[in-house]
């Protein structure tokens, strides 16, 4: 046993951290629902086609109820997250959405699944939450959009639910067919938005490249990595590791978009990174101890 599952989740989170920056470069009016629909269609349908061609998806082994709930959670996450980023900016939208997810995931597991969070998760999550608060302090109160923050919290809840419920899907299926199925169903839920909102922005060549990147890199690849890691570690730990997403988003916001971070915010980034390292190294040490005992 080793810390590879933790590293896979960490890599997935870093890919997710590029979504806000990528969206920032889309030209024209792009509604969050249509961005989410295109992202899921590209990521889900391409993987589904691959699994059908390779015959790697076994329909009789699909836990349909868990797959459906996972797809609903992911379909809700897309417009809530992209709306929050549009309304509050890359740093705040991403930090609030993903920063709230570990707490919500841990509470759901504790209250409904009777899984008491361990000491490593608690320590890592406290460090990460304090880091998120300090990072959030980068923006003045007058600049914070309350509706955007509310949508970000909704996105955090949707992501937490996805991480917990999809674990039941992964218990019966391999990562690639599971992601292909869940994201294809979620794409179907969002596809009607393409008939109600303007999608003329997709005709711009640069936008096509960005949408393809969102669909392939931040959806197909990222969620395969996340799912492979999630099969081996607790949902609450995976969601805490996902705090690498706002960390990545904030750094990219500074280096590429030109957002400014205060000394307080950089301290927040350090705490975020510290929380992630505590969870990763703690999980690796626990896995090694379990291996020695077996």
Steps between C-alpha positions, in 0.01 A plus 500: 500500500617856433383858459430473125118533541554827686733627227247410229230705676747784544584502127128500417445800727784691335338442160166622637679809626556609141128512410433851631802643320402320178144632524639851547638489145171404330397786269141621478197425716522143631228384741627270779240235413625474142866488609416217737297320233779517242758394759301194607400406144862498382635328810216254551406403145861453385570268793171315448586441134842368607348260754246374245768441236729322746204320663628607841160608630280222639145630527373222728754602766388866511348615833245723326369686804847610615600582140187712453557692826866553407395638160245735659768629741745560217235666280419739786866570573576630149269805477537582869881501480531691171237753615687559826826558310330746266341692789779497760822446304728199463657503848189555713270279292741208503609539862145516640372215279779253565595636842151421633490150348725319757295626792174407330634157395627426850170611656295288256714192570483564875126573524359263239762230448620487864864536393680709761782707339849397614758727662707546182195611299394739779843662524541531123150641453542760777826620344342510156188686617708764680704529181182550299382772741831684471493465123142626496619809692687605185182665375326795662152439637352742246623280216344179628183401314266328747314310226832381362609381844167318546546328163856405597370339821242313295778380271697384805200297622450349153868400479493348849192294408665389176813383682297300753239346268737423211707288739209252492519496120874440512446203731330321209674650197847600378583872498482566123158343431363649824608853403378445143155397617455766771617788282299390198181489708588839656557641149152386396356695795672821386457463122157676489677823601665507155156568347413788735824698528726664244783267395640712217824534700584142401560619141814687608803271437675600824189415700480156341851425626409613852180292507693194375757555775222526762341182369808283455759618755288636786219246460598167342861482620448678833201294609663172396796589724262607777292181471805272502619668820152509654471121475784467754446787746209645705270750326571766763877467443456523122289814533757659734774427247281676243592823678800496267249633247457847659873503571573444130227742394636778721857456377385500136284803571812687613740376232270497196186708562676770700304477825683635806540316830593657832753367751202362696383311194843351438491379861168338415658324203777371727243358743306342214815332377584394855160340547535310175848377598377388844221297343719354224789402726267388780305282258820350364627421850166342597504286185853382578400414860198304378720314252748407774218370720349289221 
